[in-house]
Amino acid sequence: MKIKRDFISNSSSASFILKIKSKYVTFDDFEKSWKDFKKYYIEEHSWIIEGKVEKVKDYIEEIKKGNGISAKDKGLQKYFKEQEERYCRQTDEEIVDNIIGFMVLSNGPFSNLFEVTNCVTMYNDYSDIPAIFRYAILKNNIEPGFLEREFGMEELRIVIEEDH
């Protein structure tokens, strides 16, 4: 059990790190292959993602009509207004990125090892692992060689770093 600022929880923050051994040795080549994989993932899951994008757009329309978050405190009103304005300026691509989850790409310890990291503030269980990571692992096991052939990903492994 962890005591947070104003509540008690069995949860904690975590980073999910997808470690990838790649046929590519430069970061730029790996970054391109990850973007291609992400595009493939989005296309494969368009039936889910498109519905979520539409829900976000509907919410944006509600905000524009004045039905966003309300607060009595003037400071909170200003904060919510700024956040809502930023939220309303999102492109479809930014909305999709938010749905999939923000990820950081980085070099690993060797030239052909790379890491893709996603963080959550409240880690509860394995269902919090980003769907795109789970999909990559499953695809690699169900269809051996596909990710290597199409995206240069030779081996994949997920590491969870908890409580930071």
Backbone hydrogen bonds, N-H to C=O, Kabsch-Sander energy under -0.5 kcal/mol:
donor,donor_aa,acceptor,acceptor_aa,energy
2,K,9,S,-3.8
4,K,2,K,-0.7
4,K,7,F,-2.7
9,S,2,K,-2.9
12,S,123,Y,-1.2
14,A,120,V,-2.3
15,S,161,E,-2.6
16,F,118,N,-3.6
17,I,15,S,-0.6
17,I,159,V,-3.1
18,L,16,F,-0.6
18,L,116,V,-3.0
19,K,17,I,-0.8
19,K,157,R,-3.5
20,I,18,L,-0.5
20,I,114,F,-3.0
21,K,155,E,-2.5
22,S,20,I,-0.6
22,S,112,N,-3.3
23,K,152,G,-2.6
30,F,26,T,-2.2
31,E,27,F,-3.3
32,K,28,D,-2.1
33,S,29,D,-2.2
34,W,30,F,-2.8
35,K,31,E,-2.3
36,D,32,K,-2.3
37,F,33,S,-2.3
38,K,34,W,-3.0
39,K,35,K,-2.3
40,Y,36,D,-2.2
41,Y,37,F,-3.0
42,I,38,K,-2.6
43,E,39,K,-2.4
44,E,40,Y,-2.6
45,H,41,Y,-1.6
46,S,43,E,-1.1
48,I,45,H,-1.4
49,I,45,H,-2.7
50,E,46,S,-2.8
52,K,48,I,-1.6
53,V,49,I,-2.6
54,E,50,E,-2.1
55,K,51,G,-1.8
56,V,52,K,-2.1
57,K,53,V,-2.6
58,D,54,E,-2.4
59,Y,55,K,-2.2
60,I,56,V,-2.6
61,E,57,K,-2.2
62,E,58,D,-1.9
63,I,59,Y,-2.3
64,K,60,I,-2.4
65,K,61,E,-1.5
66,G,63,I,-1.6
67,N,62,E,-3.1
77,Q,73,D,-2.5
78,K,74,K,-2.2
79,Y,75,G,-2.2
80,F,76,L,-3.2
81,K,77,Q,-2.4
82,E,78,K,-2.4
83,Q,79,Y,-2.5
84,E,80,F,-3.0
85,E,81,K,-2.4
86,R,82,E,-2.2
87,Y,83,Q,-2.8
88,C,84,E,-2.5
89,R,85,E,-0.8
89,R,86,R,-0.8
90,Q,87,Y,-1.3
95,I,91,T,-2.2
96,V,92,D,-2.5
97,D,93,E,-2.3
98,N,94,E,-2.1
99,I,95,I,-2.0
100,I,96,V,-2.7
101,G,97,D,-2.6
104,V,117,T,-2.4
106,S,115,E,-2.4
108,G,113,L,-3.3
113,L,110,F,-1.7
114,F,20,I,-2.6
115,E,106,S,-2.8
116,V,18,L,-1.8
117,T,104,V,-2.8
118,N,16,F,-2.3
120,V,14,A,-2.6
123,Y,12,S,-4.9
124,N,122,M,-0.6
128,D,125,D,-2.3
129,I,126,Y,-1.7
133,F,130,P,-0.8
134,R,130,P,-2.1
135,Y,131,A,-2.8
136,A,132,I,-1.9
137,I,133,F,-2.3
138,L,134,R,-2.7
139,K,135,Y,-3.2
140,N,136,A,-2.2
141,N,137,I,-1.6
142,I,138,L,-3.2
143,E,139,K,-2.3
146,F,143,E,-2.1
149,R,145,G,-2.7
150,E,146,F,-3.0
151,F,147,L,-2.3
152,G,148,E,-1.3
153,M,147,L,-1.7
154,E,21,K,-2.7
154,E,152,G,-0.8
155,E,21,K,-1.5
157,R,19,K,-1.6
159,V,17,I,-2.5
161,E,15,S,-2.6
161,E,159,V,-0.5
162,E,160,I,-0.7
163,D,13,S,-2.5
